[in-house]
Amino acid sequence: MLNLTYAYKINLNSGKTALIDQTLEVCRKVWNYALRERRDWINSRKCRVDACSIHSEYIIPADTPYPSKSLQEKALTVAKKTNEELKSINAQVLQQVLRKLDTAFEDMKRKGFGFPRFKKFGQMRSFVYPQMLKDPLGQDWVKLPQLGKVEVIMHRPIPSGFELKQARIVKKASGYYVMLSLQLDVNLPDTPPSGHPLGIDVGLKKFLATSDGELIKRPKFFEALATKLKLLQRRLKYKKKGSKNQAKLAKKIARIHQQIHDTRKDFHFKLAHHLCDQAGMIFAEQLNLKGMAKGMLGKHTLDAGWGQFLQLLSWVCWKRGVYFAKVVAAGTSQTCPECDTHVSKNLSVRVHECPECGYKTDRDVAAAQIVRNRGVSAVGQTVEEIACGRDALGTELLSLGSTGRDRNLLEAILGSPFHNL
């Protein structure tokens, strides 16, 4: 099953804008009510039976069941019959809020995430229509439940053969967007290793170094606008809470944050395509990004956005038929790529010079070459064998496209416009 998500900006009139804002506010209230219900039940059972809690809490009977997703969905159905505010909102949208809250509790146990938080006014930014209407797509519009036909800026067409499964409305500082989840019933094989191998090493001195000797300068996305943000946030501190001036200034700050996000993501996408133009295989380090973000250079690490870049790189590699894998990162900067000799050096030493074989190059380039060597060893082939297998891969793709359905699928994936993000 192939799943894609396309995001488009939508143009709304004042009536539909008010309806979306009302839906977001009701979703926020449902989230907070359901979260409070679960939290009160948990707090009522935190202390022992023969002891009292030092905090004031609701007393809930011992035989009261835990407010699970199914029980809260049933209670929501009953409440919609008498509550006019709930009755005005699509029922499936509110059910998705409860399912999202249940997923947050599951992630807290399974992934070690924090306890779900209450949402303040304006913090609910999106909601989902899980089921679409009949014939939901047009040339420049999408038909949504309760909203009807909505004008869409269709900057790229939807690939043929894909079915629209659900839509998410997102409110950003620059306007409203719809994210369409597309699905195609087909299974695609993983990209086999072939072609020129390329190792990459990310860093803060240089954003990226490749095993071919290319060094990419690190753009300072946040630092470029940090002074402007500091001044605006200082002004926001003295605005009256809930006033129109506070709302205007908060929206201006949000636009700057979105500009930083969009600039960073655009740079990551273009760099990923640039790397895919050079190689048939790309190898990167398996880094502990969460731990690095908590370190002394955490602010600069988060500004670089290595996690987002590696995630986008893996997606672009899959889309363009380039093999992508991660290797162990331990010792990549302390090993000579030519003779595998351990060469100890601290962060102030920016040039790798091996005392055994005399190999000399940039420190980050040497680390990228170690990543490349480990990646090639992991796939179990030499560079020469991989380069010779490139024709075999092309033959395999041609045989895959022998049927009409597969040929259309390959054109949709490898050709324009899906090929060009």
N, C-alpha and C positions, 0 to 999 in steps of 0.2 A: 504494500500500500504506500503510495507516494502522497505526502501531504505538503502543501505550500501555503504560505500566508502572504497576501498582497495587501499593502496599505495604500489608501487613497484619501486625499483631502476632500471633504464634502462641503457644499454650499447650502446653507440653511436660511430660511426666513425666520422672522422673530417668533412665530408660533411654534415651529419645530425646535428652535433653540430653547425656548421655555419648557417644552415637553421633555427634552433631554436633560435639562438641569433639574427638573422636578423628579425625573426617574433616578438620577444620581443621588439626589437628596433622600428619597424614599429607600433606595438601596443602602445608603449609609445608616439610616435608622434601623433597618432590618438587621444589618450586620451588628450594630452596637447592642441591640436588644438580645439577639441570639448569643452573642459573646458574653453579655452580662448574665444570661441565664445559665450558661455553662460554668462561668467563673464562680457564681454563687453556689452552685451545686458542689463544685470542687472545694471551695473554701469551707463549706459546712461539714466536710469530712476530713479536714486536715488535722484536727486535734483528736486526742484520745476520748473515749466515751466518758471516762471519769475525770476529765480535765476540761477547763474552759480556755478558749482562745483569748489572747490579750487584745485582739482587734474586735470591733463590733461587726457582726455578720448576721445575715438572715438565717433563721432557724428553719431548716427544711426537713420534713419528716423522713425517717430512716427508710421507709418503703417507697419513697419517690424515685422513679427510675432516672438514669442519667439522660439528659436531654440530647439524644443522638440526632443525627441528620434526619432519619426517618420520622422521629417524633416531632421535630421542629417543622418539617415540611407539612405534616398533618395539622399541626397547630396553626401554621400559616394559612392553610386552606380554609380552616374554620374562621380565622380572623378576617379574611377577605370578604366574608359575607356581611359583616357588620361595620368594618372600617372603610370609610369612603376613600381615604388616601391610599390604602393598599389596593382597593378595588380599581383605582384609576391606572394602575401599572400592570403591564403584562405579567401573568403568573409565572411563566417560565423564567423570566428575568430574575424575579425574586428567589425562585428555587435555586438558580445558579449561584446567588449570593450565599445561600446556606451551604451549598456544596463546596464553594471556595473556602468557607470558614472551616468546614470539616477537613478539607485538604490541609489547611494551615495547622490544625491540631495533629494530623497524621505526620506532617513534616517535623513538627516539634518533637515527636517521639522517635521517628525513624531517622531523621537527618540531624537532630540536635539543634534545630532552630529555636529562637526565642518564643516566648508566649505571645499569641496574637494580641494586637493592640486595638484599642478603640480609635475610631476615626473622627477627627474634628470636622467642623463645617468646611466643606470644599475639598476634603482629602480623598473622597471617593471619585476616582477619575475615569472609570470605565465600567461597562456592563455588557452582557452577552445575550444575543438572541440565538439560542441553541438550535432552533428549527426555522427554516426559511419557508417563504411562501412559494406558490407555483410560479414558474418563470420569473425568477427574482432579478435577472440581469438584463440590462439594455445597453445601448451604445454609449450613453453618458449618464446612466442612472442605475440605481439599485433599489429594489423594492423591499422594505423592511416591515416587520409586524408593527402595528400601531402608528408608525411614522409614515407609512406609505412610500411613494416614490421620492427618492432623495437624489439631488443632482450631485454627480461625482466628477472630479477632475481626473479623467482616465488617461494618465500619463503613459501607461503601457497597457496593451490589451491582455486579456486573460487567455492563457493557452487553451487551444481546442481540446476537447475530451475531458476536461476537468469539471467536477461537480461541486457546486457551492454548498458546503455543509452548515456553516454558521457564520455569524458576523458579530464583531465586537466594536462598539462605539467608544472612542477614546477622546477625552477632552485634554488638549494641551494648551500651552501658553499662546501658540500661534493659530489656534482654531480647533475645529472638530475633525476627526479622522474616523474612517471605517476600515477595519482590518478583516478581510475576507479569507476564510479558511477553505482552501480548495483541496479536493481529493481525487485521485485517479487510481483505479483498481488495477495495479500492476506491480510486479516485483522486479527490482533492478539489481543486478549483481554488483558487488563491491569492486572498486577499481583495483586491478592487479598492479603490482610493482613493475615499472618499466621506465626506461628513459634515463635522462641525466639526473643524478641525485643532487639535492641541494639541502644543506644543513643551515639552520638559522639560530642565532643567539640574540635574545632580547636583553636590553639593558637601559640604564639611565644616561650614561655618557653619550652613547649613540642608541637610538631606539632599536635598531636592528643591524646585525652584521651577518653576511652570508658566507658560506664556505668558498664562494668564488671571489671573495675579496671586496664585495660591495658594502659600503657603510651608509646607513640611512640616518639622517639627523633627526633628533627627537623634537617634535613640535611641542611647545609648552601651552597646551590648550587652556588650562585653568589659570595659569600664572599670567597669561596675556591680558586677562580680564579681571584678575583678582583685585586690583586697586579700585576699579570701577564698582565691583560688587561690594567691597568694603564700605565705600562711601554711601552707596544706596542702602545697605543694611543698617548702617548707623543712623541714617535718616528715618528708616522704618521703625526703629526702636522708639522714637519720640512721637510717632503718630498715634492718634486716638484709636483704641481698639474698636474695630467694627465700622470705622468711618469710611467714606468713599475715597479719601486721600490715601488711607492705608491700603485699600484694595487696589488702587491704581499703581501705587509703588510696588506692591507685592507682585502684580502682574508684570511690571517692568523687570523686576529681578528674575521672575520665572522665565521671561524671554531670553535673558542673558544665559541662564543655565541651559536652556534648550539650544541656544546657539553653540555653547561649548560642547554639548552632547552631539549635535549634528555634525559639527566640524570634525570631532574626533572619529565618529563613525565613518564619515566620508573618506578620511585619510586611511583608516583601516581597510576599507573596501578597495580603494585604489591600490594600496600597497599589496594586498592579497592577490589582485589580478596581475600586478607587476611581477610578483614572484612566480605565479603560475605560467607566465609567458616564458620563463627561463628554464623550467625543469619539468621532468616527468614524475619525479618523486620529491617530496618535501618532508624533512624531519625537523622536529622541534623538541625542546626539553620538557619533561614532566615536572612542572614547578609547583611549589606549595604557595599559591598566590594569596590565599587567605592569611597565611602566616607572614608573608612579606608585606602585606598591606598594614599589618599591625606594628611593623618595625619603625626604626628611626626615620627611614625615608618613605614612610607609608603614604604621605601626601603626594609625593612625586610618583610613587608606584601606581596609585589610583588615577593620577592624571594621565599617565601613559596608557592605561587600559589594556594591559597585556592579556587579561582573561577574555575580554571582548574580541581582541584581535585574533587570538588563537582559535576562538570559536568560529569567527567569520572566515578565517583562513581554511579551516577544515570543511566548511560549507562550500566555499568557492572551489576548493580542490575537488570535492565530490562532483560539483556541477560541471566542472571543466574536464573531468576525467584524469585528474592528477592524484597520484597515491600520496596519502598523508598519514603520518604516524608520529608518536611521541616516544622518546627514549629516556633512559635514566639520566638525571642531571648531575649526579655526584661526580666531582672531579673533572668536569669538562674544561675548567680554566686552569687546572694544575697539571695537565698532561700534554705532552708533545704529540701533535697529529702525525708526525713523520715516523718516529721511532717508539712511541708509547712510553717514553721516559717521564717519570714524575718530576715536574719542574715547579717548585714551590714559589709563590709570589703573592704579595698582598695587593689590595685594591689600588694602591698608588702606582704600581707598576703596570703600565699600559701597553708594553711591548713584550711579546713572547720571544725569548731567545734560548734555544736548547743548548746546554753545555756539552751534550753528547754528540749530536749530529750537526749542530750549528744552524739549524733551521730558525729563521727570524721572520716574524710577521706581527701584525696587530694582535693584541691579546684577545679581542672579541672574535676576530676572524679565525684564530686558532681554535677557540672554543666551538665555533660553528663547524669547523672541519672535524672536530672530535664527534660532534653530534651527527654529522653526515656519516662518518665511519661506523659509528654504532648502529645507525639506522640501516646501512647497507648490510652489516653483519647480521642484523636481526631478520632481514628478509631472506637470508640464506643464499645470496647470489653475489657474484662479483659485479663490478660496474660494467665490465665488458659484456657479460652474459645478459644483463638487463638491457643494455643498449641494443643488443642483437634481437631481443624479443619484442621490439617495438612494432615490427611488421606483423608479428603474430597477433598482437592486440588489435591492430587495425583490421585484420582478417576476421577476428572474432566479432568486432562491432558490425562489420558488413553482413556477417551471417545472422547476427541478432536482428538486423533491419531487413531481413528477407521478406517477412510478412508485411502486409499493409498496415496492420495495427502497430507493430513494432517500429516500422519506418516513420509513421506519424509521431510516435512517442519520442523517437530519437530527434526528429526535427523540432519537436516542442521543447526538448531538454537542451540539446546542443546548439540549436539555431536561435536566431533572433525571434522574439525579443527576450525569451527566457534566459538565453545565454548572456545577455548584457544587462547586468543589474544597474 
